[in-house]
Amino acid sequence: MLRNQRSRFTLPSQGTYLNCAYMSPILKSVEKAGILGIHRKRNPLAIKPLDFFAETETLRSLFADLISCREANRVVVIPSVSYGMANVVANVSLRRGDRVVVATEQFPSNIYPWQRLCLDQGGTLVAVAPPDGAEQRGRRWNERLLEAIGQRTKVVALGHVHWADGTRFDLKAIRQRTREVGALLIIDGTQSVGAMPFSWQEIQPDALVCAGYKWLMGPYSFGLACYGSFFDQGKPIEENWINRKYSEDFTGLVNYQRDYQPGALRYEVGEHSNFVLMPMMVAALQQVVNWQPNRVQDFCEQISARAIKRLREHGFWIEEQERGHHLFGVRLPAHLTLQSVREKLTKKNIHVSFRGDCIRVAPHVYNTASELNTFASVLIES
Ligand SMILES: Cc1ncc(COP(=O)(O)O)c(C=O)c1O
């Protein structure tokens, strides 16, 4: 069992931060790596051509390890989820009437690209809604998703958990269904990878795209994606020199190459060897790999169990089965409004997010059971 990790962060002593789904606080080790990165550019002579590649390889291995992917070369650096998804969408074509299946109210970076593709190519975007009512909501939402995947489905694009209320999607069953109909499975792992176990080997999606600044504990503007073999011969959205064959040879760069670096490496963002953000991301992933996502889940489960039990006893709704322990939505009993609860939480300096009709609670290893209980008490006494 993980012990509380707050000492690894520089969180202010006042206030309760239950909002890693918004943005993680920075680890001391990550801050240090960033400062060293800045210092490094004091002297460009010390930055050798090899340095443009070496740390990225370390990062690939760390991320591949985290997601149980045997081929680290499938992992690339991206600046944002929208960028990673743009590379996916640029390599998918639809015929009139083909369908792209998503969940309702997904984060826009995994909606807008599909909207655009459907608009341009005559496809239909099908957003599968949860059932009305709270009973078995997560299980029934998963069933609905499976039912929505049919012969005309070309793509299913989802998170592992819903970003707003934490509902966990059964990616194993969904992958099986997509195989039956020959559809791609594209996952936005931003709100789960790092804090919840994910196995590339087990799910075998066609792409996994993650922002780095939440559960991967990294800096902003730096994320990771993993592309499966479907994309190996595809066309990237930008034509940058470093993704072409032999780019390691700086003297020969104008011997222009037709070929890309093999497979997924063509999708890596230009200037991926960012000398400040890259070492930060490496330090962040070293810590995340060391914590282990299953231990983060256990920790979050333990610190939130009592608060959740109390909230349920007082008429608040929280998904029972189909959710992770690091991110959950709280829906209010009828006599309360989000606005009034929000004011009370703000007064107590408790930080959560309000997404749709939910209070989104996102604890991590720097939080305590006592903080979650205080949060629960504010809601119960509202
Ligand atoms: C599920 C999900 N995906 C992606 C993002 C960020 O997207 P982008 O990197 O395109 O800004 C967020 C941010 O909150 C998110 O919650």
The ligand as an SDF file (V2000), in Angstrom:
LIG
                    3D

 16 16  0  0  0  0  0  0  0  0999 V2000
  -10.5340   13.6990  -21.4790 C   0  0  0  0  0  0  0  0  0  0  0  0
   -9.6560   14.8500  -21.8570 C   0  0  0  0  0  0  0  0  0  0  0  0
   -8.9940   14.7990  -23.0060 N   0  0  0  0  0  0  0  0  0  0  0  0
   -8.1780   15.8050  -23.3950 C   0  0  0  0  0  0  0  0  0  0  0  0
   -8.0070   16.9230  -22.6130 C   0  0  0  0  0  0  0  0  0  0  0  0
   -7.0740   18.0100  -23.0870 C   0  0  0  0  0  0  0  0  0  0  0  0
   -7.1190   18.1210  -24.4850 O   0  0  0  0  0  0  0  0  0  0  0  0
   -6.0300   18.9800  -25.2700 P   0  0  0  0  0  0  0  0  0  0  0  0
   -4.7160   18.3490  -24.9620 O   0  0  0  0  0  0  0  0  0  0  0  0
   -6.4130   18.8280  -26.6900 O   0  0  0  0  0  0  0  0  0  0  0  0
   -6.1200   20.3770  -24.7610 O   0  0  0  0  0  0  0  0  0  0  0  0
   -8.7050   17.0180  -21.3950 C   0  0  0  0  0  0  0  0  0  0  0  0
   -8.5970   18.2230  -20.5680 C   0  0  0  0  0  0  0  0  0  0  0  0
   -9.3130   18.4240  -19.6220 O   0  0  0  0  0  0  0  0  0  0  0  0
   -9.5340   15.9430  -21.0160 C   0  0  0  0  0  0  0  0  0  0  0  0
  -10.2010   15.9720  -19.8530 O   0  0  0  0  0  0  0  0  0  0  0  0
  1  2  1  0
  2  3  1  0
  2 15  2  0
  3  4  2  0
  4  5  1  0
  5  6  1  0
  5 12  2  0
  6  7  1  0
  7  8  1  0
  8  9  2  0
  8 10  1  0
  8 11  1  0
 12 13  1  0
 12 15  1  0
 13 14  2  0
 15 16  1  0
M  END
$$$$
